[in-house]
Amino acid sequence: MFSREGVTWRPRRERPRHDPGPGGDRGGGGRGAPTERRQRGPGQEAHVTPRRGPGSNARPATRPASLQRPGGGRGPAQEPARLAATEPDADRRGYAVWVSEIMLQQTQVATVIDYYNRWMQKWPTLQALAQASLEEVNELWAGLGYYSRGKRLQEAARKVVSELGGHMPRTAEALQKLLPGVGRYTAGAIASISYGQATGVVDGNVIRVLCRLRCIGADSSSPAVIDRLWDMANALVDRSRPGDFNQALMELGATVCVPKAPLCGECPVKQHCRARCRVEKELALASQKLFGKPAPVPDVEDCVGDCPLCPPATEPWDSSLGVTNFPRKAAKKQPRAMRTATCVLERRGCRGGPEYLIVQRPSSGLLAGLWEFPSLPLAQDLQEEKEREVLADHLQAWMGQPVAAKGLQFIGEVIHVFSHIHQTYVVYSLPLDGDVTLDPASPSRWVTEEEFHASAVSTAMKKVLKAHEKQHRKETSPGKGSKRKRGAKPQGAGSTCPGTQLSLHAFLRAPTAP
């Protein structure tokens, strides 16, 4: 709930938010770490009601914890979060908020709810998570994107248990310093929401709100602007209810001060918004020009040059954009193109169904520790024949037996877009008749389709299997029958069998005697 000057505002729905922190807070992968790009879903309707946990002056629930349908109704998705909100144990409160905040980075709320609930049901405490295996963590995280987040979360939980006596750090400074994968934003969110520390937070929604409030037109992703925004957030935060204030500020950006078509008329702080004031001034100026009145003398603040927070002179005000002139961002880099050959190795299982061979990726780098079909990167502009040859050589070295390039069946191409990688998987399949001696140095296993989907595999690999199964159904489905070719004569000369369409000449011809 956001309250200023007697105006109370309750947010109604939520949208994805992003962690802008420059210190590698994005899921522990650092700025620009690859993530799976997701399609936006419809905004999740919500009504946020502050709820205080024992021993805390701030609401310990996070956005998954606070999702509540209009009218007060709750769904089953809120049950684990409601438990976290009323949890008297400060460490469990902090842990619940931590999990929620990490999952929400780069991922929409509607997607996070199910993952959050399953995670908290399986590992309700730091101690439970610390005892889990990385394979279990990856399996639950699969499909959520930014896979290093789950790994860093578990690493940090183990550190809390083994080195900090199982107790969460209580301040933003200690959280950021002691826990791997926790950056400036996540530390501020945990400290303010769970422990009542009067510290601000800056995420994508807060950046948008503050840039419009103060007419900050410089690149909002630059370190200088980010530092200034943090100073502003720390100065604005309500000292008595920092958790509520921070969440309300983020909800203001998520529901009212949205990127496009903001609801300025409903904004509780519109009277303080310099961007809105700028729009009104531009409209007044345009009206004066229309009626031939002299232009007013510009304000002194409009005459000051070289301001590090003002829009550059090369990017003038666009009257058609209004307040959405702010914030401004540097041009986004185009994702680099990559091609990877992938082979679906299939054999008949002991129960008669198909089994697929999957191998484990290295423990570091993109999609670290996840399982996939045997794959290798390809050079750009490689001919299909050469692609088959290099893939066959890769499989031969890995399986220890000859693989004929001509035996690889081309399935198609599967495209998957990460944050800065446009990945094209060139998919082949290879059915195997007998047993294969696998390289013991490379972790691998045969799995059924059900076991494949239960394993820690990326969304991209699920797309690959789907393409393979689609091709298999196409090849094995019975033909639909051939249609008569255009111009072919019907059975028998002059045949007039029921259902046979006559030619125009036959139709107009006089009937013959029997």
Salt bridges, closest charged atoms under 4 A:
GLU5 OE2 - HIS272 NE2 3.21
GLU36 OE1 - HIS416 NE2 2.74
GLU79 OE1 - ARG82 NH2 2.61
GLU87 OE1 - ARG92 NE 3.86
ASP91 OD2 - HIS167 ND1 2.85
ASP91 OD1 - ARG170 NH1 2.94
GLU101 OE1 - ARG17 NH2 2.36
GLU101 OE2 - ARG63 NH2 2.89
ASP114 OD2 - ARG118 NE 3.06
GLU135 OE2 - ARG445 NH2 3.45
ASP203 OD2 - ARG17 NE 3.86
ASP227 OD1 - ARG184 NH1 3.54
ASP244 OD1 - ARG59 NE 3.66
ASP244 OD2 - ARG241 NH2 2.47
GLU251 OE2 - ARG63 NH1 3.85
GLU266 OE1 - ARG12 NH2 3.50
GLU280 OE2 - ARG276 NH1 3.31
GLU282 OE2 - ARG278 NE 3.11
ASP299 OD2 - LYS281 NZ 2.83
ASP302 OD2 - LYS281 NZ 3.36
GLU315 OE1 - ARG328 NH1 3.25
GLU346 OE1 - HIS468 NE2 3.24
GLU355 OE1 - ARG347 NE 2.94
GLU372 OE1 - ARG361 NH1 3.15
GLU384 OE2 - ARG388 NH2 3.25
GLU387 OE2 - ARG339 NH2 3.06
GLU389 OE1 - LYS386 NZ 3.76
GLU413 OE2 - ARG339 NH2 3.10
